[in-house]
Amino acid sequence: MTHHNGQKRYNGNEGLAMLDKMPLGELMAMAHEVRSAKIPGNQVSFVYDTNPNYTNICVSSCAFCAFYRKPGDPKGYTLSPEALADKVKKAADQGATTVLLQGGHNPEIKLKNWIAYIKAIQGKCPGVHIHPFSPAEYFFMAQNEKIPLKRLLKEIFDLGIDTIPGGGAEILTENVRRQIANKKATAHQWLKVCEIAHETGFRTTATMMFGHVETNADIIEHLLCLRDLQDRTRGFYSFIPWSFKPGNSRLAKKISQSAHPARYVRIIALARLLLDNFDHIQSSWFSESVPAGQLGLLAGADDFGGVLVEENVLQEAGHDRATTFENVLTIIRRAGFQPVLRDSHYKPIQTFPGPEPLGIGMI
């Protein structure tokens, strides 16, 4: 069956066969062909952003997370709106155009605090796009404040916020969530937040964290859940997978090794083929490694994530990567693509020179 944009629509069994059995080179080539038909030229976008966390206090106790602290922990913190705005200002002065704002499920933080954070950043950094609060955080806040999700989302939307980062999805099957995130929004609830957000006018991203207790069938189900919702709402901008980093988390006792980079590349390619209604697939030098990130660009991805000014969650898990703006340009060019700085709506801000053509003397 073909999809409305001419791309073939694969079913779950075909997806499973690609994930299980198809030679990686063949899968990459198929995905790259689809990507090339969808994205003009050989451009790869990236965003200059910062990821400060407004709190690390969280009652969800997810097994994969090394970042959270329980209420009352001396290492727990909650930033004031001023302190958060100062961090964002510092990043904006270095060139960041977007702030991705997330925290723990902290029962002490109310809707009025969220609003204060947003207003403080808007006041101090009017040019910065605020990209706050994952679907899981929205679900928690609605429960905590005892207000309908629809009303909560509308309140934030009315502040001029129109995008939501797709964190907290982990794997969207109840079996996996019970094992690794049993106190967090269920798969159904996570998808529901996205659906209401899309109806409200938000555009969101969708993530997946693999390489722990999930099966191949769970990965396929996750992708098909996203595809079904996208068919209905068209509200997702991009899909962003990353591998579980055992680091200092509780889950590390069961799973001591990160997924192989080849697995990451395979999932990027699979996502490009199965998610025929998503425009953007992100490959990240940051969550994996530079070579894995570059291979992802040759396996169907067209976005390279962010140049991060500040990031804490992966750092706490013992996964620390620092890079510069210039590095990212070089990494994208060396993979054979032309770098384009974008905003959170995937609109180009600045296009940079493409890769050097290979001269005979260089081969």
C-alpha positions in Angstrom: 0.0 0.0 0.0 1.3 3.5 -0.8 0.9 6.5 1.4 -0.6 9.8 0.2 2.9 11.3 -0.4 4.0 8.4 -2.6 6.0 6.7 0.1 5.3 3.0 0.7 3.5 2.3 4.0 5.0 -0.7 5.8 3.0 -2.8 8.3 4.3 -4.0 11.6 5.4 -7.4 10.4 7.5 -5.8 7.6 9.0 -3.4 10.2 9.9 -6.4 12.4 11.6 -8.1 9.5 13.6 -5.0 8.8 14.6 -4.7 12.5 15.4 -8.4 12.9 16.8 -9.6 9.6 17.6 -7.1 6.9 21.3 -6.4 6.3 22.1 -3.0 7.8 23.6 -1.6 4.5 20.4 -2.5 2.6 18.2 -0.9 5.3 20.3 2.3 5.3 20.2 2.6 1.5 16.4 2.2 1.5 16.0 4.8 4.3 18.4 7.2 2.6 16.5 7.0 -0.6 13.2 7.9 1.2 14.9 10.8 3.0 16.4 12.1 -0.2 12.9 12.2 -1.8 11.5 14.1 1.2 14.2 16.6 2.1 15.6 19.1 -0.5 19.2 18.8 -1.5 21.6 17.3 1.0 20.8 19.6 3.8 21.1 18.6 7.5 19.5 20.9 10.1 20.6 21.5 13.7 19.5 23.8 16.5 21.6 25.9 18.9 19.9 25.2 22.3 20.4 24.9 26.0 18.8 22.3 28.4 18.8 23.7 31.9 16.7 21.7 34.4 14.5 23.8 36.7 14.5 21.0 39.3 16.0 17.6 39.9 13.5 16.6 42.6 11.2 13.8 41.3 8.8 11.3 42.8 8.7 9.0 39.7 11.9 7.1 40.6 12.4 5.8 37.0 14.8 2.9 37.0 16.8 4.3 34.1 17.4 7.8 35.5 20.5 8.8 37.4 19.5 12.5 37.5 16.6 12.6 39.9 16.8 13.2 43.7 13.9 12.3 46.0 12.1 15.1 48.0 14.2 15.9 51.0 17.5 14.8 49.4 20.3 17.3 50.3 21.4 17.2 46.6 17.9 18.1 45.4 17.4 21.6 44.0 14.7 23.8 42.5 15.8 27.0 40.7 14.1 30.3 41.1 12.6 31.9 38.0 15.4 34.5 38.1 18.2 31.9 38.4 16.7 30.0 35.5 16.3 33.1 33.3 20.0 34.0 34.1 21.1 30.5 32.8 19.1 31.0 29.6 20.5 34.5 29.2 24.0 33.2 29.5 23.3 30.6 26.8 21.5 33.1 24.6 24.6 35.4 24.8 26.6 32.5 23.4 24.2 32.1 20.5 21.5 29.7 21.7 18.1 30.4 20.1 16.1 27.8 22.0 15.7 26.6 25.6 14.5 23.1 26.1 13.1 23.2 29.6 12.5 20.1 31.6 12.5 19.0 35.3 11.5 16.2 37.5 8.0 15.4 38.7 8.2 17.6 41.7 5.0 17.9 43.6 6.1 21.3 45.1 6.1 22.9 41.7 2.7 24.3 40.7 1.3 25.8 37.6 2.0 29.3 38.9 5.7 28.3 39.1 5.7 27.1 35.5 4.2 30.4 34.4 6.8 32.3 36.5 9.6 30.4 34.8 8.2 31.2 31.3 7.6 34.8 32.1 11.1 35.3 33.6 12.7 33.9 30.5 10.5 35.9 28.2 11.4 39.0 30.2 15.1 38.5 30.2 15.6 36.8 26.8 12.7 37.9 24.5 14.3 36.4 21.4 14.7 32.9 22.7 12.2 30.2 21.8 11.0 28.4 24.9 10.4 24.7 24.3 9.2 23.5 27.7 7.8 20.5 29.7 7.5 17.0 28.3 4.1 15.3 27.9 4.9 13.3 31.1 5.4 16.5 33.0 2.1 17.9 31.7 0.3 14.8 32.8 1.9 15.0 36.2 1.1 18.7 36.6 -2.6 18.2 35.6 -2.9 15.5 38.2 -1.0 17.6 40.8 -3.2 20.7 40.2 -6.4 18.6 39.7 -7.2 20.4 36.4 -8.1 19.0 33.0 -5.2 18.5 30.6 -6.9 20.6 28.0 -7.1 23.6 30.3 -3.5 23.2 31.4 -2.2 23.0 27.9 -4.3 26.0 26.9 -3.0 28.1 29.8 0.6 27.4 28.6 -0.3 27.9 24.9 -1.8 31.3 25.8 1.6 32.5 27.1 2.9 32.2 23.6 4.4 28.7 23.9 3.7 26.6 20.9 6.1 23.6 21.0 6.6 20.7 23.4 9.6 18.4 23.6 8.7 14.7 23.3 10.5 13.4 26.3 9.2 10.8 28.7 8.0 8.5 26.0 10.8 5.9 26.7 9.0 2.9 25.1 5.3 3.3 24.5 4.2 -0.2 25.6 2.7 -0.8 29.1 4.8 -3.9 29.7 8.0 -1.9 29.4 6.8 1.1 31.3 5.7 -1.1 34.2 9.3 -2.3 34.5 11.2 1.0 34.0 8.8 3.9 34.7 5.9 2.5 36.6 5.0 5.8 38.4 5.1 7.9 35.2 2.3 8.6 32.7 1.3 5.4 30.9 1.9 5.0 27.1 -1.8 5.8 26.5 -1.6 8.9 28.8 1.6 10.1 27.1 -0.1 9.8 23.6 -3.2 11.5 25.0 -1.2 14.6 26.1 0.3 14.8 22.6 -3.1 14.5 21.0 -4.7 17.2 23.1 -1.6 19.4 22.6 -1.8 19.0 18.8 -5.5 19.9 18.9 -4.6 23.0 21.0 -2.1 24.2 18.4 1.2 22.9 19.8 3.7 21.1 17.6 5.7 18.4 19.4 8.6 16.0 18.9 8.5 12.3 19.8 11.3 10.4 21.4 12.2 6.8 22.1 14.8 5.4 24.5 15.8 1.9 23.6 18.4 -0.7 24.6 17.1 -1.9 28.0 14.2 -4.3 28.7 12.2 -3.8 25.4 11.8 -6.4 22.7 11.8 -5.7 18.9 8.0 -6.0 18.9 7.9 -3.2 21.6 10.0 -0.9 19.3 7.6 -1.6 16.4 4.6 -0.9 18.5 6.1 2.4 19.7 6.7 3.5 16.1 3.2 2.5 15.0 1.5 4.3 17.9 3.3 7.5 16.9 2.4 6.9 13.2 -1.3 6.4 14.1 -1.5 9.6 16.1 0.4 11.5 13.4 -2.2 10.3 10.9 -4.9 11.9 13.0 -3.2 15.1 14.2 -0.2 15.9 12.0 1.2 17.5 15.1 4.7 15.8 15.4 7.7 17.6 13.8 10.3 14.9 14.4 11.2 11.6 15.8 14.3 11.4 18.1 15.6 8.0 19.3 18.4 7.5 21.8 20.0 4.5 23.5 19.8 3.9 27.3 22.9 4.9 29.1 23.3 2.6 32.2 25.7 4.9 34.0 24.7 5.3 37.7 21.1 4.3 37.3 19.3 1.5 39.1 18.6 -0.2 35.8 22.4 -0.5 35.3 22.4 -3.5 37.6 20.3 -5.4 35.0 21.7 -3.8 31.8 25.3 -2.9 32.1 26.1 -2.0 28.5 24.7 0.6 26.1 23.2 -0.6 22.8 25.7 -1.1 20.0 26.0 2.0 17.7 24.9 -0.3 14.8 21.6 -0.8 16.6 21.1 2.9 16.8 21.7 3.4 13.1 19.3 0.5 12.3 16.6 2.2 14.4 17.1 5.5 12.6 16.7 3.8 9.3 13.7 1.8 10.5 12.0 5.0 11.8 12.5 6.7 8.4 10.8 3.8 6.6 7.9 3.2 9.1 7.2 6.8 10.1 6.2 7.8 6.6 4.1 10.7 7.9 7.0 12.3 9.9 9.1 15.0 8.1 12.1 14.8 10.3 14.2 12.1 11.9 17.0 13.2 14.2 20.4 11.5 14.5 22.4 12.7 17.4 26.1 13.0 17.8 25.3 14.0 21.3 23.3 11.1 22.7 25.5 8.5 20.9 28.8 9.3 19.4 30.0 11.4 16.5 30.5 8.4 14.1 27.1 6.9 15.1 25.5 10.3 14.6 27.1 10.7 11.1 26.0 7.2 10.1 22.5 8.1 11.2 22.6 10.9 8.6 23.4 8.3 5.9 20.5 6.1 7.2 17.6 8.4 6.7 18.0 11.2 9.3 18.0 14.8 8.2 18.4 16.5 11.5 21.4 16.5 13.9 19.9 17.7 17.1 21.5 20.5 19.0 24.7 22.3 20.0 24.0 22.2 23.7 25.2 25.0 26.0 24.0 23.1 29.1 22.8 19.5 29.6 22.6 17.7 32.9 20.6 14.4 32.6 23.0 12.4 30.5 25.9 14.0 32.3 24.6 12.5 35.6 24.5 9.1 34.0 28.3 9.5 33.2 27.7 10.4 29.6 29.3 13.8 29.0 29.8 15.3 25.6 30.8 18.9 24.9 31.1 20.4 21.5 31.1 23.7 19.8 29.1 25.3 17.0 32.1 24.9 14.7 32.5 21.2 15.6 28.9 20.5 14.6 29.3 22.2 11.2 32.4 20.1 10.6 30.8 16.9 11.7 27.8 17.5 9.3 30.1 18.5 6.4 32.4 15.5 6.9 29.3 13.2 6.6 28.8 14.8 3.1 26.0 17.2 4.0 25.3 20.9 4.1 24.6 22.3 7.6 21.6 24.5 8.2 20.9 26.2 11.5 17.2 25.9 12.3 14.7 27.0 14.9 12.3 24.8 17.0 9.8 24.9 14.1 12.4 23.4 11.8 12.6 26.7 9.8 16.1 27.6 8.5 17.8 30.5 10.3 21.1 30.3 8.5 22.5 28.0 5.7 26.3 27.3 5.8 28.6 26.2 3.0 28.3 22.6 2.1 31.0 19.9 2.1 34.2 20.3 0.2 34.0 18.4 -3.1 36.6 15.6 -2.9 39.5 16.4 -5.2 41.4 13.6 -6.8 44.4 14.5 -4.7 42.5 13.8 -1.5 41.3 10.3 -2.3 
